[in-house]
Amino acid sequence: MKLNTLLVLWALWVPAAYCSNGPAVARVNGEEISQLRLERYFAEYLEDQGRSVGNIRNPKAYKQLRKAALDALIDKELLWQEALKRGVVISDATVQSQVEKTRQAFGGAEVFARRLEDAGFDEASYAEYTRRELAAQQVFADLTQVGEPDEQQVRAFFEEHRAEMNRPEEVQVRHILIKVPQGADASTVEAARLRLEGMRTRITQGADFASVAREGSEDASASEGGELGYFPRGRMLPEFEATAFALAPGAVSDPVRTAVGWHLIYLENRVEAADVTEEQGLDMVRAYLARQKQVQARLQALAQLRSSHRIERVDDD
């Protein structure tokens, strides 16, 4: 876990006594979630999505993201309260073990103590925070236990989707394009081909294909050295595809005419088709369906908690 993530997470679970600054943005059974707590979490929530507050220009998008962050905090508070209700007990040994892992993650006792102080904690209050977090995690795990997928369902799903699990033959290519307008006369078509032949001669004499593509290709891929990545059959223009799949790795084609112009094609790599075995496919389906069951169980557990407790949102403006 990132160190800045650990710091922000401290603000998520600490009791109200440790994080009561600012007005409430929500109340869960009367327990307040403060503005400060939300703001600390919101920054981390955005970071986990590769965003930052300053980069959100759309007010509607900002509001939706902030609401989602508050929803997550409400869920965390509900889980903690459920842990109290169930009398979940986390042993001192477990707490201390987790605190020690965090201390080591920060690089030792001195840095850890400094970070605790910066975040408004001492050792005792941080240990209490850790106990609270672990209790909530345990409750969530208890609420979302699921059994193994039904084997008949596994088999049926496998039979329905077996063809999709097989990997088709794919090639990885670069290309150079000289465009030819629709309806161009013969001299224009030939001039474009000759330009491409000149580029091919440079390449066969040792010039780097990607460099030549950057200099002379008229395709959008020129800036990437003509790189088109991997693709299976059925994705490209027929003439282009037929040539690409006929090449050996490392070979450069003769000029190929398509509806958009003349191409040189360089085959970088080929991945042969591969069919998954029945055993592999059933294992893949079993893991997929188990994940789906887990996700559904988590959604249902949180929905049940929300519907059976008193939640007041103050931050819906």
C-alpha positions as CSV (number, residue, x, y, z in Angstrom):
1,M,0.0,0.0,0.0
2,K,1.3,3.5,-0.8
3,L,2.5,5.6,2.2
4,N,0.3,8.5,1.3
5,T,-2.6,6.1,1.1
6,L,-1.9,4.9,4.6
7,L,-1.9,8.5,5.8
8,V,-5.2,9.4,4.2
9,L,-6.8,6.1,5.4
10,W,-6.1,7.1,9.0
11,A,-8.7,9.8,8.6
12,L,-11.3,7.4,7.4
13,W,-11.8,5.2,10.5
14,V,-10.8,7.2,13.5
15,P,-13.5,7.8,16.0
16,A,-15.2,11.2,15.9
17,A,-13.1,12.4,18.9
18,Y,-10.1,12.3,16.6
19,C,-11.7,13.8,13.5
20,S,-14.5,16.2,14.5
21,N,-13.3,19.4,12.8
22,G,-15.7,21.1,10.5
23,P,-19.4,20.6,9.8
24,A,-21.0,17.3,9.3
25,V,-21.6,16.1,5.7
26,A,-23.5,13.0,6.8
27,R,-24.8,11.2,9.9
28,V,-25.0,7.4,10.3
29,N,-27.3,6.5,13.2
30,G,-26.4,9.9,14.6
31,E,-22.6,9.5,14.2
32,E,-21.2,12.3,12.2
33,I,-18.9,12.1,9.2
34,S,-17.1,15.5,9.2
35,Q,-16.2,17.7,6.3
36,L,-12.6,17.2,7.1
37,R,-12.9,13.5,6.9
38,L,-14.5,13.7,3.5
39,E,-12.0,16.1,2.1
40,R,-9.1,14.0,3.2
41,Y,-10.7,10.9,1.7
42,F,-11.8,12.6,-1.5
43,A,-8.3,13.4,-2.6
44,E,-7.2,9.7,-2.2
45,Y,-10.4,8.5,-3.9
46,L,-9.6,10.6,-6.9
47,E,-5.9,9.5,-6.9
48,D,-6.9,5.9,-7.0
49,Q,-8.8,6.7,-10.2
50,G,-5.8,8.6,-11.7
51,R,-7.4,12.0,-11.2
52,S,-6.9,15.0,-9.1
53,V,-9.3,17.7,-7.8
54,G,-7.7,20.4,-10.0
55,N,-8.2,18.4,-13.2
56,I,-12.0,18.0,-12.8
57,R,-13.4,20.9,-14.9
58,N,-17.0,19.6,-15.1
59,P,-19.0,20.6,-12.0
60,K,-21.4,17.7,-12.6
61,A,-18.6,15.2,-12.7
62,Y,-17.1,16.7,-9.6
63,K,-20.3,16.4,-7.7
64,Q,-20.8,12.8,-8.8
65,L,-17.3,11.8,-7.7
66,R,-17.6,13.6,-4.4
67,K,-21.0,11.9,-3.8
68,A,-19.4,8.5,-4.5
69,A,-16.6,9.2,-2.1
70,L,-19.1,10.1,0.6
71,D,-21.0,6.9,-0.1
72,A,-17.8,5.0,0.5
73,L,-17.3,6.7,3.9
74,I,-20.9,6.0,4.9
75,D,-20.4,2.3,4.0
76,K,-17.2,2.3,6.2
77,E,-19.1,3.8,9.1
78,L,-21.9,1.3,8.7
79,L,-19.5,-1.6,8.8
80,W,-17.8,-0.3,12.0
81,Q,-21.2,0.1,13.7
82,E,-22.1,-3.4,12.6
83,A,-18.9,-4.7,14.1
84,L,-19.8,-3.0,17.4
85,K,-23.3,-4.5,17.3
86,R,-21.9,-8.0,16.7
87,G,-19.3,-7.6,19.4
88,V,-16.4,-8.3,17.1
89,V,-13.2,-8.4,19.1
90,I,-9.8,-8.0,17.5
91,S,-7.0,-9.2,19.8
92,D,-4.2,-7.0,21.0
93,A,-1.7,-9.3,19.4
94,T,-3.4,-8.9,16.0
95,V,-3.6,-5.1,16.4
96,Q,0.1,-4.9,17.3
97,S,1.1,-7.1,14.4
98,Q,-0.7,-4.8,12.0
99,V,0.7,-1.7,13.6
100,E,4.2,-3.2,13.2
101,K,3.6,-3.9,9.5
102,T,2.6,-0.3,9.0
103,R,5.6,0.9,11.0
104,Q,7.9,-1.1,8.7
105,A,6.1,0.1,5.6
106,F,7.0,3.7,6.7
107,G,10.7,2.8,7.0
108,G,11.0,2.4,10.8
109,A,10.0,3.7,14.1
110,E,11.3,7.3,13.8
111,V,9.6,8.1,10.5
112,F,6.4,6.3,11.7
113,A,6.3,8.4,14.9
114,R,6.7,11.5,12.9
115,R,3.9,10.6,10.5
116,L,1.7,9.7,13.4
117,E,2.2,13.1,15.0
118,D,1.6,14.9,11.7
119,A,-1.7,13.1,11.4
120,G,-2.7,13.9,14.9
121,F,-2.2,10.5,16.4
122,D,-0.2,9.0,19.2
123,E,0.6,5.2,19.4
124,A,-2.5,4.5,21.5
125,S,-5.0,6.3,19.2
126,Y,-3.5,4.7,16.1
127,A,-3.7,1.3,17.6
128,E,-7.4,2.0,18.3
129,Y,-7.9,3.1,14.7
130,T,-6.2,-0.2,13.6
131,R,-8.5,-2.2,15.8
132,R,-11.5,-0.5,14.3
133,E,-10.4,-1.0,10.7
134,L,-9.7,-4.7,11.2
135,A,-13.1,-5.2,12.9
136,A,-14.9,-3.6,10.0
137,Q,-12.9,-5.7,7.5
138,Q,-13.9,-8.8,9.4
139,V,-17.5,-7.9,9.4
140,F,-17.5,-7.3,5.7
141,A,-15.8,-10.6,5.1
142,D,-18.5,-12.4,7.3
143,L,-21.3,-10.6,5.4
144,T,-20.0,-11.5,2.0
145,Q,-19.1,-15.2,2.3
146,V,-20.1,-17.1,-0.8
147,G,-20.0,-20.8,-1.7
148,E,-18.4,-22.3,-4.8
149,P,-20.2,-21.8,-8.1
150,D,-22.6,-24.5,-9.1
151,E,-20.9,-27.0,-11.3
152,Q,-23.8,-27.2,-13.7
153,Q,-23.7,-23.5,-14.1
154,V,-19.9,-23.6,-14.7
155,R,-20.3,-26.3,-17.3
156,A,-23.2,-24.4,-19.1
157,F,-21.2,-21.1,-19.1
158,F,-18.2,-22.9,-20.5
159,E,-20.0,-24.5,-23.3
160,E,-21.7,-21.2,-24.2
161,H,-18.5,-19.2,-24.2
162,R,-15.8,-21.8,-25.1
163,A,-15.1,-20.3,-28.5
164,E,-14.4,-16.9,-27.0
165,M,-11.8,-18.4,-24.7
166,N,-9.7,-19.7,-27.6
167,R,-7.0,-17.3,-28.7
168,P,-6.9,-16.6,-32.4
169,E,-3.8,-16.2,-34.5
170,E,-2.5,-12.7,-34.2
171,V,0.3,-10.7,-35.9
172,Q,2.1,-7.6,-34.7
173,V,3.0,-5.2,-37.6
174,R,4.3,-1.8,-38.5
175,H,3.4,-0.1,-41.7
176,I,4.0,2.9,-43.9
177,L,1.2,4.4,-45.9
178,I,1.3,6.7,-48.9
179,K,-2.3,7.8,-49.5
180,V,-3.9,7.7,-53.0
181,P,-7.2,9.7,-53.5
182,Q,-10.2,7.9,-54.6
183,G,-10.5,8.1,-58.4
184,A,-6.9,9.1,-58.9
185,D,-5.4,8.7,-62.4
186,A,-2.8,6.1,-63.2
187,S,0.1,8.5,-63.0
188,T,-0.8,9.6,-59.5
189,V,-1.2,5.9,-58.4
190,E,2.2,5.0,-59.9
191,A,3.9,8.1,-58.3
192,A,2.7,7.0,-54.9
193,R,4.0,3.5,-55.5
194,L,7.4,4.7,-56.6
195,R,7.7,6.8,-53.4
196,L,7.0,3.7,-51.3
197,E,9.5,1.7,-53.4
198,G,12.1,4.2,-52.6
199,M,11.4,3.9,-48.9
200,R,11.5,0.1,-49.2
201,T,14.9,0.3,-50.8
202,R,16.3,2.4,-47.9
203,I,14.9,-0.2,-45.4
204,T,16.4,-3.2,-47.3
205,Q,19.8,-1.3,-47.3
206,G,19.7,-1.0,-43.5
207,A,17.5,1.9,-42.6
208,D,15.2,1.4,-39.5
209,F,11.6,0.7,-40.6
210,A,10.2,2.8,-37.7
211,S,12.4,5.8,-38.5
212,V,11.4,5.7,-42.1
213,A,7.8,5.5,-41.1
214,R,8.1,8.5,-38.8
215,E,9.6,10.5,-41.7
216,G,7.4,9.5,-44.6
217,S,4.2,7.7,-43.6
218,E,1.0,9.5,-44.1
219,D,-0.9,7.4,-41.6
220,A,-1.8,8.5,-38.1
221,S,0.5,5.8,-36.8
222,A,3.6,7.6,-38.2
223,S,4.4,9.2,-34.9
224,E,4.6,5.7,-33.4
225,G,6.9,4.4,-36.1
226,G,4.0,2.9,-37.9
227,E,3.2,0.6,-35.0
228,L,-0.3,-1.0,-35.3
229,G,0.1,-3.5,-32.4
230,Y,-1.4,-7.0,-32.5
231,F,-4.5,-7.9,-34.4
232,P,-6.4,-11.1,-35.5
233,R,-7.9,-11.8,-38.9
234,G,-10.9,-9.7,-39.7
235,R,-9.7,-6.3,-38.4
236,M,-7.9,-4.8,-41.4
237,L,-8.6,-4.2,-45.1
238,P,-8.5,-7.5,-46.9
239,E,-5.4,-6.9,-49.1
240,F,-3.5,-5.5,-46.1
241,E,-4.5,-8.4,-43.9
242,A,-3.7,-11.1,-46.4
243,T,-0.2,-9.8,-46.9
244,A,0.5,-9.3,-43.2
245,F,-0.5,-12.8,-42.3
246,A,1.6,-14.2,-45.1
247,L,4.8,-12.6,-44.0
248,A,7.5,-14.2,-41.9
249,P,8.7,-12.3,-38.7
250,G,11.2,-9.7,-39.7
251,A,10.1,-9.5,-43.3
252,V,9.0,-6.4,-45.2
253,S,6.3,-6.7,-47.9
254,D,6.3,-5.3,-51.4
255,P,4.0,-2.3,-51.8
256,V,0.4,-3.4,-51.2
257,R,-2.5,-1.5,-52.7
258,T,-5.7,-0.9,-50.7
259,A,-8.6,1.4,-50.9
260,V,-6.7,4.1,-49.0
261,G,-3.3,3.9,-50.8
262,W,-0.1,2.0,-50.9
263,H,1.4,0.3,-47.9
264,L,4.7,-1.3,-46.8
265,I,4.1,-3.9,-44.0
266,Y,6.8,-5.1,-41.6
267,L,5.9,-8.1,-39.5
268,E,7.4,-7.9,-36.0
269,N,5.8,-10.9,-34.4
270,R,3.3,-13.7,-34.8
271,V,1.3,-15.4,-32.1
272,E,-0.2,-18.7,-33.1
273,A,-3.7,-19.7,-32.3
274,A,-4.3,-21.6,-29.1
275,D,-7.3,-23.5,-27.9
276,V,-7.9,-23.7,-24.1
277,T,-8.3,-27.2,-22.9
278,E,-11.6,-28.2,-21.2
279,E,-9.8,-28.3,-17.8
280,Q,-8.3,-24.8,-18.3
281,G,-11.6,-23.5,-19.5
282,L,-13.6,-24.8,-16.6
283,D,-11.1,-23.4,-14.2
284,M,-11.3,-20.0,-15.9
285,V,-15.1,-20.0,-15.7
286,R,-15.1,-21.2,-12.1
287,A,-12.8,-18.3,-11.1
288,Y,-14.9,-15.8,-13.1
289,L,-18.2,-16.9,-11.6
290,A,-16.7,-16.9,-8.1
291,R,-15.6,-13.3,-8.6
292,Q,-19.1,-12.4,-9.9
293,K,-20.7,-14.0,-6.8
294,Q,-18.4,-12.1,-4.5
295,V,-19.1,-8.8,-6.2
296,Q,-22.8,-9.4,-6.0
297,A,-22.6,-10.4,-2.3
298,R,-20.7,-7.2,-1.5
299,L,-23.2,-5.0,-3.2
300,Q,-26.1,-6.8,-1.5
301,A,-24.5,-6.6,1.9
302,L,-23.9,-2.9,1.7
303,A,-27.4,-2.3,0.3
304,Q,-28.9,-4.2,3.2
305,L,-26.9,-2.2,5.7
306,R,-27.9,1.1,4.1
307,S,-31.6,0.1,4.1
308,S,-31.7,-1.0,7.7
309,H,-29.9,2.0,9.3
310,R,-30.6,5.7,9.6
311,I,-28.5,7.7,7.2
312,E,-28.7,11.5,6.9
313,R,-26.8,13.1,4.1
314,V,-26.1,16.8,4.6
315,D,-23.7,17.1,1.6
316,D,-26.2,16.6,-1.2
317,D,-26.2,20.3,-2.4
